[in-house]
Amino acid sequence: MSGSKAVEPWIRHSANPKLDRIMVTPEGVALNVTIAAAGARAGALLLDLVIIQLISTLITLLSVALAILFLGGGADFLATDGPFGLIKIFYLITNFLLLNGYFIFFELGHKSATWGKRAVGIRVASRDGSRLTAEAVIARNIVRTVELFLPLSFMGSVEAGGSLVDMTAWAGLLWVLMFMLFPLFNKDRLRGGDVIAGTWVIQNVKKNLGDIVAPSAAIAPDGAAPTARYQFSDADLSVYGEYELQTLENVLRSDQDDALEKVAASICQKIGWEPGSGDERNFLEAYYTALRARLERSMRFGRRRKDKFSAEEQAGR
Amino acid sequence: MSSDQALNAAVLRSDRFRLEREPDWIRLEEIVTKMEKGKARRLSDDDVLALPTLYRTLLSSLSIARENSLDAGLIDYLEGLALRAYFMVYGTQTSFSRWMGSFFGGGWSRAVRAIQFDIWVALAVMIAGAVIGYILVAGDSDWFYALVPGNFMDARVPGASEEALRGTLFGAQDEGGLAVFAAFLFSNNAQVALLAFALGFAFAVPSILLLIHNMALLGAMLWVFAQRGLTVDFVGWLSIHGTTELFAILLAGAAGIHVGRSIAFPGAKSHLKAASDAGKRAALVMAGVIVMLICAGLLEGFGRQLINNTAARFGVGGGMLLLWLVYFIGFGRERRGPDA
C-alpha cells in the first residue's frame, strides 16, 4: 500500500503489528486482515497430517476387511484378479485421492480451510482481494507434493535400504527444512504454494456486536436521564483524545467496579472535580458521551485528535 | 424501550446511525453464520438474494463509521463482519460440476494454448533427452545400467536375445492383474507429473532435468530394442498409451517451465504477481494432465496387453494423439472465458 495509507486512523495495530495487512475488496473498501502466524500454520499442517494418516489407516482396514469378507480366511494376498483386484484398485485410487485431494476439497469449501486450519482458526484467501479460484487452490496444493510428500518419501525410502541411503536422507531433510522455513523468510508468511497460487493464509475474525457503550446517557422519556446532572464544560472535555476515549470505552464495556472507580477518580483529578462515590458508572457514561460527541463533531470537520498529548490534526496531512 | 424510542433517545449521532442500520447487520450476520456452517442450502431465497446487497450496505456502513464514529467496538464488529461476508460473496462459489463444465468446455484447452511456448521448449528438451539416452548407450552399453532403474530391467537389457525382447512386447500377461496394474501406473505417473510441475518453482531447472532423465531412459530402452530390429514393434508397444502419457508429461513439464520462467523473467509485472498468474494457468493444465494420465493408465493397463498387434497399437496410439491435438488446438476458441 502507499505510504499515505499508513497514517489512516482506522488501520489496526494489533499485538503483533508485523502481521497486520490491508486487503482491498473489489468494491474498493480496504479491510484490516491479520496474517496467520507461522506457529498456527505448522499446527494446522500437523493436525491435517494426523487426520490424513487416520483416514489412510481406515482405508487400509476397510480394504483388509473387504478382502476377508469376500474371500474368506484363506485369501491369497498376492492375487491380482477377481474381487481382490478390485479391492486393490480401490486402495490405490483412494490413497491417491486422499493425499492429493484432501487439501483441495476442503479449501474449495465455504470456509476455505482444511479441518486443521479450521481448528486453529485460519483460512486461505486470495492475496489481491479477488475471488479465490479453484485454479489457485489446485496450484497451491500441487506444490505441496514437492514441499512435503516427496522429501518425506525420500526419507521413507531410507528404511527400505539401498545405496546412497545416508545422503538421500540428509538431502530429504534439508529439502523439507528449506521449504518448511520458507514462510519465515518472507513478511507475508507465504509458503512455496502460496507464491505460485497468489494466495495467503489469514486469521478468521469473529466479533460480536456489543451494546451501546453508554446506554444511560440516552434521553429518558420523562427528560431526566440519570446522567443529566453531570454537565461538562469545553475545558473539561479538551483534556483527552481518541486513545483515552477508547480506553474509557473498554472500561465501560467490561464494567468492573474497581476499574470504574479508578478511572472516575483519575478523570475527576484531571478536570479538577471532587470525586464523589457510588455513582461512578453514570458519571463515566456522561463523560464518555460528552467527550465522544465533542471528538466526533470535530471529526466531521476533518479534525482528529489522537491522544491527550497531541493537538487536533487536519486529516490528510 | 422499543427500537424507535431508543433511536429517538440516543444522544450521539453515531449511535443513531448504528441503531438505524443494526437490523440489516444482524440479518447479514445470521446469513453468513449459516453459510459458514455449511447450511447454505437452508437459506431462504430472500436471504440468498439479499446477501450481496446487505454486504455492500455493510461496506458503506463501515466506510461511514470509520469517518464518523469513535465507537471502537462497533468498528471492530463491522470490520470483522465485512471480512466474513466478503469471503461468502467472493468465496469459491463455483460448484464442482460447474467448474468441470467450464474446464472441459474450453478452460483447459485455452490454458494449454496459453503456455504454447513452454510446450515447445519442453518438447525440445524431451527429444534431446531421448537422443542423449540413445547416443550414450550406443557409445557404451554400460550407460544403460546407470540410466535405467533396476525394476525395469528384467529381460530388457543390452545383449538380450530377440525372442526375449519380443516376449516383453507381446507376452501374454496375467489378464486379471491388468486393472490393478493400471491403477498402480496411474498413481505412479501422476506423482511424476505433479513433480515435474511443482519443481518448476525452482526456476524450471529441476523440471528440465527430470524430463531429460525420464526421456534418456526411454532412449536407452529404444537402443536395446533397435539392436535386435524391433524398433517399430517397440514404438508400437509404447505408442498405445505413450502418446497420451508422454503428452501428459510434456504438458506437466511445460507447466513447470512456464512457472519457472515467469518467476525468473517476470517482465513488467512484479515477481509475485507473475508467479501467481503463471501458477493459476499452469494449475488448470495440471488438472487436465491428471485426466490424461487416467486415460493413459487405462490404455496401458488394458489396451497394451490386450491388443497384441503392432498396427492396431499404432492405430489406437495415433488416434489418441489426434484426439488430444484436435481438442487442444480447436476447442473453446471463439468463446471468451465464462468466468473471466
Boltz contact constraints between the chains, C-beta under 6 A:
constraints:
  - contact:
      token1: [A, 10]
      token2: [B, 66]
      max_distance: 6.0
  - contact:
      token1: [A, 25]
      token2: [B, 86]
      max_distance: 6.0
  - contact:
      token1: [A, 27]
      token2: [B, 59]
      max_distance: 6.0
  - contact:
      token1: [A, 29]
      token2: [B, 59]
      max_distance: 6.0
  - contact:
      token1: [A, 29]
      token2: [B, 63]
      max_distance: 6.0
  - contact:
      token1: [A, 31]
      token2: [B, 82]
      max_distance: 6.0
  - contact:
      token1: [A, 31]
      token2: [B, 83]
      max_distance: 6.0
  - contact:
      token1: [A, 32]
      token2: [B, 79]
      max_distance: 6.0
  - contact:
      token1: [A, 80]
      token2: [B, 176]
      max_distance: 6.0
  - contact:
      token1: [A, 80]
      token2: [B, 177]
      max_distance: 6.0
  - contact:
      token1: [A, 80]
      token2: [B, 180]
      max_distance: 6.0
  - contact:
      token1: [A, 81]
      token2: [B, 176]
      max_distance: 6.0
  - contact:
      token1: [A, 85]
      token2: [B, 176]
      max_distance: 6.0
  - contact:
      token1: [A, 85]
      token2: [B, 179]
      max_distance: 6.0
  - contact:
      token1: [A, 85]
      token2: [B, 180]
      max_distance: 6.0
  - contact:
      token1: [A, 88]
      token2: [B, 180]
      max_distance: 6.0
  - contact:
      token1: [A, 89]
      token2: [B, 179]
      max_distance: 6.0
  - contact:
      token1: [A, 89]
      token2: [B, 180]
      max_distance: 6.0
  - contact:
      token1: [A, 89]
      token2: [B, 183]
      max_distance: 6.0
  - contact:
      token1: [A, 92]
      token2: [B, 183]
      max_distance: 6.0
  - contact:
      token1: [A, 92]
      token2: [B, 184]
      max_distance: 6.0
  - contact:
      token1: [A, 92]
      token2: [B, 187]
      max_distance: 6.0
  - contact:
      token1: [A, 93]
      token2: [B, 183]
      max_distance: 6.0
  - contact:
      token1: [A, 96]
      token2: [B, 187]
      max_distance: 6.0
  - contact:
      token1: [A, 108]
      token2: [B, 92]
      max_distance: 6.0
  - contact:
      token1: [A, 110]
      token2: [B, 35]
      max_distance: 6.0
  - contact:
      token1: [A, 110]
      token2: [B, 91]
      max_distance: 6.0
  - contact:
      token1: [A, 131]
      token2: [B, 90]
      max_distance: 6.0
  - contact:
      token1: [A, 132]
      token2: [B, 92]
      max_distance: 6.0
  - contact:
      token1: [A, 134]
      token2: [B, 99]
      max_distance: 6.0
  - contact:
      token1: [A, 135]
      token2: [B, 280]
      max_distance: 6.0
  - contact:
      token1: [A, 135]
      token2: [B, 283]
      max_distance: 6.0
  - contact:
      token1: [A, 135]
      token2: [B, 284]
      max_distance: 6.0
  - contact:
      token1: [A, 136]
      token2: [B, 280]
      max_distance: 6.0
  - contact:
      token1: [A, 138]
      token2: [B, 283]
      max_distance: 6.0
  - contact:
      token1: [A, 138]
      token2: [B, 287]
      max_distance: 6.0
  - contact:
      token1: [A, 139]
      token2: [B, 279]
      max_distance: 6.0
  - contact:
      token1: [A, 139]
      token2: [B, 280]
      max_distance: 6.0
  - contact:
      token1: [A, 139]
      token2: [B, 283]
      max_distance: 6.0
  - contact:
      token1: [A, 142]
      token2: [B, 194]
      max_distance: 6.0
  - contact:
      token1: [A, 142]
      token2: [B, 197]
      max_distance: 6.0
  - contact:
      token1: [A, 142]
      token2: [B, 198]
      max_distance: 6.0
  - contact:
      token1: [A, 142]
      token2: [B, 286]
      max_distance: 6.0
  - contact:
      token1: [A, 143]
      token2: [B, 198]
      max_distance: 6.0
  - contact:
      token1: [A, 145]
      token2: [B, 194]
      max_distance: 6.0
  - contact:
      token1: [A, 145]
      token2: [B, 198]
      max_distance: 6.0
  - contact:
      token1: [A, 146]
      token2: [B, 198]
      max_distance: 6.0
  - contact:
      token1: [A, 146]
      token2: [B, 199]
      max_distance: 6.0
  - contact:
      token1: [A, 192]
      token2: [B, 201]
      max_distance: 6.0
  - contact:
      token1: [A, 195]
      token2: [B, 275]
      max_distance: 6.0
  - contact:
      token1: [A, 196]
      token2: [B, 275]
      max_distance: 6.0
  - contact:
      token1: [A, 196]
      token2: [B, 279]
      max_distance: 6.0
  - contact:
      token1: [A, 197]
      token2: [B, 276]
      max_distance: 6.0
  - contact:
      token1: [A, 197]
      token2: [B, 279]
      max_distance: 6.0
  - contact:
      token1: [A, 198]
      token2: [B, 276]
      max_distance: 6.0
  - contact:
      token1: [A, 205]
      token2: [B, 80]
      max_distance: 6.0
  - contact:
      token1: [A, 205]
      token2: [B, 83]
      max_distance: 6.0
  - contact:
      token1: [A, 207]
      token2: [B, 76]
      max_distance: 6.0
  - contact:
      token1: [A, 207]
      token2: [B, 77]
      max_distance: 6.0
  - contact:
      token1: [A, 207]
      token2: [B, 80]
      max_distance: 6.0
  - contact:
      token1: [A, 209]
      token2: [B, 77]
      max_distance: 6.0
  - contact:
      token1: [A, 210]
      token2: [B, 73]
      max_distance: 6.0
  - contact:
      token1: [A, 212]
      token2: [B, 15]
      max_distance: 6.0
  - contact:
      token1: [A, 217]
      token2: [B, 11]
      max_distance: 6.0
  - contact:
      token1: [A, 218]
      token2: [B, 9]
      max_distance: 6.0
  - contact:
      token1: [A, 218]
      token2: [B, 10]
      max_distance: 6.0
  - contact:
      token1: [A, 219]
      token2: [B, 9]
      max_distance: 6.0
  - contact:
      token1: [A, 242]
      token2: [B, 70]
      max_distance: 6.0
  - contact:
      token1: [A, 245]
      token2: [B, 70]
      max_distance: 6.0
  - contact:
      token1: [A, 246]
      token2: [B, 72]
      max_distance: 6.0
  - contact:
      token1: [A, 249]
      token2: [B, 72]
      max_distance: 6.0
  - contact:
      token1: [A, 289]
      token2: [B, 11]
      max_distance: 6.0
  - contact:
      token1: [A, 292]
      token2: [B, 70]
      max_distance: 6.0
  - contact:
      token1: [A, 293]
      token2: [B, 12]
      max_distance: 6.0
  - contact:
      token1: [A, 295]
      token2: [B, 70]
      max_distance: 6.0
  - contact:
      token1: [A, 296]
      token2: [B, 14]
      max_distance: 6.0
  - contact:
      token1: [A, 296]
      token2: [B, 70]
      max_distance: 6.0
